[in-house]
Amino acid sequence: MEKSTIISSRDNKDIHVIVDRKDNQSDIVFIMPGLSGDTEQPHIRSFKEAFDEKGFTNNGFERDCRT
């Protein structure tokens, strides 16, 4: 089940948090792209897919993404 939320700092900077929780998770992993990257880049997606196959709950981050 994938959920997302936005966390704001007191300096009005936002971090978009994406949590893809597995029912029978084996562990948890945090996947963070570089400063100019995002979670949809092919190499970041391949990390997520590899951890998905092993049953990890994935947490991804995007910065400064006001919606």
C-alpha positions as CSV (number, residue, x, y, z in Angstrom):
1,M,0.0,0.0,0.0
2,E,1.5,3.3,-1.1
3,K,0.9,6.5,0.9
4,S,2.3,10.0,0.5
5,T,2.4,13.1,2.6
6,I,4.2,16.4,2.7
7,I,6.3,17.5,5.7
8,S,7.1,21.2,6.0
9,S,10.0,22.8,7.9
10,R,9.7,26.0,9.8
11,D,11.6,27.6,6.9
12,N,8.7,26.6,4.6
13,K,10.8,23.9,2.9
14,D,8.8,20.8,1.9
15,I,9.7,17.1,1.7
16,H,7.3,14.8,-0.1
17,V,7.5,11.4,1.6
18,I,6.3,8.3,-0.2
19,V,5.9,5.1,1.8
20,D,5.2,1.8,0.0
21,R,4.5,-0.6,2.9
22,K,4.4,-4.3,2.3
23,D,2.0,-6.6,4.3
24,N,4.7,-9.1,5.2
25,Q,7.7,-6.8,5.2
26,S,11.1,-8.2,5.8
27,D,12.7,-4.8,6.6
28,I,12.6,-1.1,5.7
29,V,14.7,0.9,3.3
30,F,15.0,4.7,2.6
31,I,15.6,5.6,-1.0
32,M,16.8,9.2,-1.5
33,P,17.7,10.6,-4.9
34,G,20.4,13.3,-5.2
35,L,19.7,17.0,-4.9
36,S,18.8,17.3,-8.6
37,G,17.1,13.9,-8.9
38,D,13.7,12.4,-8.3
39,T,12.2,9.0,-7.5
40,E,11.0,8.5,-11.1
41,Q,14.6,8.3,-12.6
42,P,15.4,4.9,-14.0
43,H,18.2,4.1,-11.6
44,I,16.1,5.1,-8.6
45,R,13.2,3.0,-9.9
46,S,15.5,0.0,-10.2
47,F,16.6,0.3,-6.6
48,K,12.9,0.4,-5.5
49,E,12.0,-2.6,-7.7
50,A,15.0,-4.6,-6.3
51,F,13.9,-3.9,-2.7
52,D,10.3,-4.7,-3.6
53,E,11.3,-8.2,-4.8
54,K,12.9,-8.8,-1.4
55,G,9.8,-7.7,0.6
56,F,11.2,-4.4,1.9
57,T,9.0,-1.4,2.8
58,N,10.2,1.4,0.7
59,N,10.4,5.1,1.7
60,G,11.2,7.7,-0.9
61,F,11.7,11.4,-0.7
62,E,11.2,14.4,-3.0
63,R,12.1,17.9,-1.9
64,D,10.4,21.3,-2.5
65,C,7.3,20.0,-4.1
66,R,4.3,22.1,-3.1
67,T,1.0,20.8,-4.5
